[in-house]
Amino acid sequence: MSLAKKIAYNSGFLLVGRVVTKVISLLIVVYMARYLGSEDFGTYNFALSFVSLFTIISELGLHGIVIRESSRNEDKSGSILGNSFILSSFLSIIAFFCSVLAIGLLDYSYDTQIIVIVISFGLLLGASLPYGIIYEISFKMKYSVFFSIASRVVFLLAIFFVMFKDYGLMGVAIASVLADTVHKLLMYLFSFRILRLNIKFDYDICKRLLRESLPLAFASLFGAIYFRIDIVMLSLISGNSDVGIYSGAYRLTEAFLFIPSSLMVSLFPLMSKYYKVSSESLIFTYLRSTKYILIIALLIAILSSFYADFVILTIYGVQYLESIRVLQILIFASLIIALNFPSRELLVSIDKQKYVTLITIICAIINICLNYMWIIKYSYIGAAVATLVTEIVYWVFAFYYIDFVPLKSIFKIFYGTVIPGVIVSAFLYVLLQIFNSILWVPIVLICYLLLIYLFGGIDNDDVNIFKKVLGR
């Protein structure tokens, strides 16, 4: 199997699997949001966001570094993964107690604190980190896909049971932890078919992993802040009801990010290898991944912004009517987030993770300041705009630090995709004025792809890649 076809198969399988996973997750969110109402749904999402701030302690930036080192030193991968398990186990316990202590110090109701503590038990599962990495470095993500689907099915069934028994928010929180436990347990049980961890403490390996991961740990810390602080600050300033409105849109925009993440999961080990052997191949891989992500993400953003009312009212109902405006803003923030995936992975793959840290710190500070100013005045709308502005800043800085990538090539990609996107947006606006219908989507899709071809968004290299993927 050719390398292009192997990557495409791995990414494609992962993509299809994540589509199924996201569809099930969407059903979970729909039933959960309708069952709990905006207040309790907001409390649940606050708890998730609050606990996620402490995942930095359990992960400590190890994920990317362990993948990179295992890909470059395949003969030592068992020892590297084994020592990462030792580190992750210790860090996960610390993360759990920090989360429990922190929520106890804040002025939240007893019920909210209990929900946070229950969800915090999921932090203890961080010790399973190396078992998930095994499937990534071996290009056998199909196993992870099955595990994710299984855990989502368990979660969905658990939600139905909670609704039937009317266990409320506490039942939902327990169901969430149960589903995560099933996922991690499956990863552990099947990993032995691929690679066995050498769980023997090695001071040099642990020291190297910690030294290399610390810049990413700081990046992850500030990344968690600017990804999740909006919900935490919204809860503190405006209350959990507004968090529910914001989360209704946030969950939808977050869902489509599985597309760029699926692609980069397969490409990151490859980019790490290319850094040592071929800078030309590294740049080519980065540019193609950026192009394909932009083509898909831009189309999703355009359609979501025009059909936001249809999406929100169909999924959540009239009680989440205010989520429409939030979705129209956050979907473009997600577009920029998607574009940041390749840039971030490129910097890590070439040992420039310190720049990822610097950019993330700057963006976290900006996001906190913007959220503080705008949430007070505009509540969830202010939080959405703050997220969009922050992602744009990240995008600008990321391009600045990958200065070895020709600007001409980047501009060519944007010319061949953004211009068609603008034209299609204007066309769709006119169509909706004539007749407001979801039936315009297939026509818009065809026009979009045709314009991308006409504007040179797809070239001979893309055609050759597609042929290799198809085995022709």
N, C-alpha and C positions, 0 to 999 in steps of 0.2 A: 504494500500500500504506500503510495507516494506521501511525502510529508504534508503537502497541501490537502490531500484527501484525508489524511489521518487527523489533521487539525479540524478540517471541516466536519468530519464524522463526529469527533469528540465535541466540538462546539454545537453542531447540529443536534446531536443526541441530547446534549445538555440543554439546548434551547427548547427543544420539544418537551423534554421532561419538565423544565421550569415553566413552560406554558401551562402544562397540566397542573403543576403545583400552584401556579398563580391563579388559575381558574378556581381551584379548590379553596385557595386562600381568600379569593374574592367572595366566594360563597360564605366563608366563615365570617368575613368582615360584614357582609350584608346582614346575615342573620344576627350577628352580635350587635351591630349598630341599631337595628330595628328593635331587638329584644331589650337592650339595656337603656336606650334613649340617650340623648346627647350628654346628659350629666354623668351617668355611670360609664358611658363609652369614653368620655373625656377623662374620667378617673383612671380607667384601664390604660389608656394611651399615655397618660402622665406617668403611671407606674412603670410602663415599659421604657419610656424615655429616661426616667430617673435612674433605673437600674442599668440601662445601657451606658450611662456615664461611667460606670464602674467596671465595664468589660475591659477597659484599657488596662486595668490592674491584672486581670486574669490572662490577657493576651500579650501585653507588654510589647506589641509590635513584632512578635515572633513569627507570625504567619508568613509574611513575605520573605523574611530572612531565611527561615527554615526551608521554604520552597527553593529559593535561590541556591543555598548551600547544598541541598540534596540533589538538585539538578546538575550542579557543577562537579559534585563528588559522589557519584552514584555508588562507588564501592564502600563509602562510609555512611550511606543514607540511613542504615539501621541504627547506628550509634547516634547520629545527629537527631533523628526522630525520637529515639529513646530518651535522650537527655532533654529534649524539648518537652517530653511528657512529664519528666520529673519537675522541671521548672513550672510548667502549666498547672500541675497539681497543687503545688505550694502556693502559687499566685492566686488560684481560684478560691482557695479557702480565705485568703486575705481579702479578696474582693467581696466575698459574701458578707463578712463581718463589717467591712467598711460601709457597705450599702445599708445594712441594718442599723448601724450606729448613726449614720448620717440622717436617715429619715426620722429617727427618734429625736434628733436635735432640732428638727424643723417644726413649725407650728401648723401641722396638719391634723385632721381629725383622726381618731383612733381607727376607724374603718379604713381610711386611706392608707394609714401606716401598715395595717395588717396586710392589705393587698400588695403593697410594695415588698413586704417581708416574704410573702408567699412567692412572688415572681423572682425575688432575689435568689431563691434556691436554684434557679436556672444557671446562676453564675458558677455553681459548683461543677457544672458540666463542661466548663472551659478546659478541664484536664484532657478532654478528648481531642483537642486541637491536632496533634500529630496523626491521629487515625484518619482524619479527614484529608490531610495533606497527602497521605499515601495514594489516594485515588487521583489526585491532581498530577503528581509527578510521574505517575505510571500511565497517564492518559486513559484511565478507566473510570471516567466520571459517570458512566452509565449506572454504576453501583450507587453512587451518591444520589443520582436522579431517583432511583427506586426507593431509596431510604427517605428522601424528602417527600415523595408522594405518599409513602406509607404513613409518615408522621402527620402529614396534613389530613389524610383520611381519618386517622385516629382523633385528631383535633376536631374535625367536622362532626364526627359521630359523638364525641364528648360534648360538643356544643348542643347538639340535638337532645342529648340526655339531660344536660343542664336546663335547657328550655322546658323539657317535658316535666322535670321534677321541680322546676322553678327555684333553682339554687342561687340564682342571681349572680352578682359580680364575683363573689368568692368562688363560685363554681367555675366561672369562666377563667379566673386566674389559675386555679388548680389544673384545669384542662390544658392550659397553655404550657405549664411546666411538664405535665404528663407527656404531651406530644413531643416536646424537645428531648425528653428522656428516651423515648422510643427511637428517635432519630439517632442520637449518640450511641445508643446500645447496639443498633444495627450496624453502624459504622465500625464499631469495635469488633463485633463478632465475625464480620466478613473480611476484615483487613488481613487476617492471617493467611488468606488464599493468595495474597499478593506479596506481602512483605512482613516479616516479623521484626518488631522493635527490639533493639538491644538495650534494655532498660538497666544500664549500669552506669553509675555516675562517673563522668569524665570531666574533671575540672577545666581542662583546656577547651573542650567543646562548649561547655556551659559559659565559660568566660567569653569566648568568641561570639556566641549567640547573643549574650546579653549586651556586649559591647556594640555589636552591629545593629541590634534591635532598638537600642535606646533612642536614637534619632527618630525612628518610626514610632516608638512608644510616645514620645512627646507629640509627634504629629497626630497619632491616634487620639491622644488626650484632648488636644485642641479640636481635632476632627469631630470627636464625640460631642464636644461642647457646641460647635457651630452647626452640627447636624441635629442635635437633640435639645439644645438650650432653648430653642424657640417655644417648644411645648412646655418645658418646665417654667419658663418665664411667663408664658401665657397663663399657665395655671396659677402662678403666684399673683399676677397682676389682675387678670380678668376672671379667673375662676374656671372650673372644669367643664362647665357648659360650653364656653367658648372654645375650649380645647377639643370638645367633641365635634363642633362645627369645622374647626381647622383640620382635625384628624381625618374627618370624612373625605376631604379632598387630598390630604397628604398621603393617605394610604393608597389611593388610586394612582397618584403620580409616582410614588415609590415603587409600585408594582412593576412598571414597565422597565425599570432599571436592570431587571434580570437579563435583558438583551445584551447591553454592553458588558455586563459582568460575566456572562456566559462566554463571550468571545475572549475576554481578557484572561479568564481562568486557563484557557488552552494556550494562549499566546505568551503569557508571562514566562513560563519555563523556557520557551523557545527564544524569547528576547534576551533572557539571561545568558543563554549559550551564544547567541549571535554577537553579544558584546565582546566576547573573547576571540571570535573567529572572523566576523565579517560586519563591519560598520555599515556597509551598503545594504546588506540584507536586513539589518536592524532598522535602518531608516525606512526601507521599503515596507517592512511589516508594520511599523508605526503609522505610516501614511495611509496604508490600505485599511487598517483597522479604524482609523479616524474617519475615513471617507464612508465606510459601510455603516458605522454607528451614526454619523451625521444624517445620511440618507434616511435611515429608519426613524431616528429620533425626531427629525424635523417633521416628517409626515405625521407622526403620532401627535406632536405638539399642535400642528395646524388643525387636525381633525378634532382633537380634544377641546381646543379653545372655542371652535365654532359650535360644537355639539355638547358643550358643558352642561347646559340645562337638561338636555335629554339624558345624559349619563347620570347626573346626580339624582334627578327625580325618578328615573327608572330603578336605580340601585337602592337608594336610601329612602325615597319618599319626600313629601313636602316638609317634614320636620327638619330636614337638612337643606332647605332652600338656599340659605346664606352660603352654603359650601360652593355654590356655582361660581361666584366671583373669586373665591380662593383657588379653585381648580384652574381657572383661566390664567392665574398668575403663576401658580406652582408648576404647571406643566412646562412652562418655558424655563423655570429654574431646573427642572429635571433634564431638559434638553442640554443645558450647560453642564450639569453634573455628568451626563453621559459622555460628553466630549472630554471631560477631565479624566475619565478612566484611563485612556491610552497614555496621556501625558504623565500621569502619576506613575503608572506601571513602568513607563520608559525610564523615568528618573531613578526608580528603585533598581531596575535591572542593570543600570550602568553605575551603580554604587554612589548615586547622588541623592540618597534619601534625606540628607541634611537640608536640601532645598525644599523637599516636600514638607519637612518640619517647619521651616521658616515661613513658607506660604500659608500653611495651615494655622500657625500662630497668628499671623497678620489677619487672616480671614476670621478666625475665632473672635479676636478683639473687635474687629469691625462689626461682626454679627451681633455680639453682645450689646454694643453701643447703639446700633440701629434698632434692635429689638426693644431696648429700654425706651428709646425716644418714640418709636412708632406704635408699640403695643399700647402704651398709655393713651395715645390719641385715637388710634384706629383699630385696636384689638387684633383679631385674626387677619385682617387685611394688611395691617402694618407688619405682622410677622411674616406673611407671605412675600411682601415686597422686600423685606430685609433679607430673606433667603435668596431671592433672585439676584439682588445686588451683590451679595456675598459670593455667590457662585461665579458671577461675571468677573469679579476681582481675582478669584482663584484662577480662572481661565486665562486672564491676561498675564499674570505672574508665571504660570506654568509655561506658556509659550516663550516668555522671556528667557527662561532658564534652559530651554532645549534649543539654544541658538545654533546648534550644529545641524539642525534640520533646515533645509533650504526654504526660505520664506516664499519663494516663487511656487514651490510645490504645494504649500499650505494654501496660498491664495487661489491656486488653480482648483483645489478641492472645494473651497467655499464658493467660488464663482460658479462651478458646475452643479452645485446643490442649492445654495441659498437663493440665487436668482430664480430658478424654477419654483422654489418654495414660495417666493413672494408673488410670482405670477399666478400660481395655483390658488393662493389665498384670496387674491382679488377676484379670480374666477368663481371660487366657491361663494364668496360674499354676494356676488351678483345672482348666482343660482338660488341662494337662500332667500333673496328678496323676491324672486319670482315664485318660488314654492319651497317652503321650509320642510325638508324631508331628509331622512337618513339614506334614502335611495341614491343621493348624489355621490356617496362615498366611492363606489366602484369607478365612476366616471372620473372623479378627482384622482384616484390612484393611477389610472391609465395615463391621464394627462401629465401627472407628476413624473412618472417613469420615462415617458416619451420626451419631456422637456429636459430631463437630466441627460438623456442620451444626446439630444440635439446640442446642448450646451457643453458637451465634452466631459460630463461627470463620470461617464463610463468609457474607458479607453481599451486599447488592445491588451494591456496587462491584465485588466479585469476579466476580459473575455478568456484569456489563457488560464487564469485562475479557476474560472467557472468550468472550463473544459476539464482541467485536472481533477476538480472536485467530482465532476460527473463521470470521470474515468474515460474521457474521450481523447 
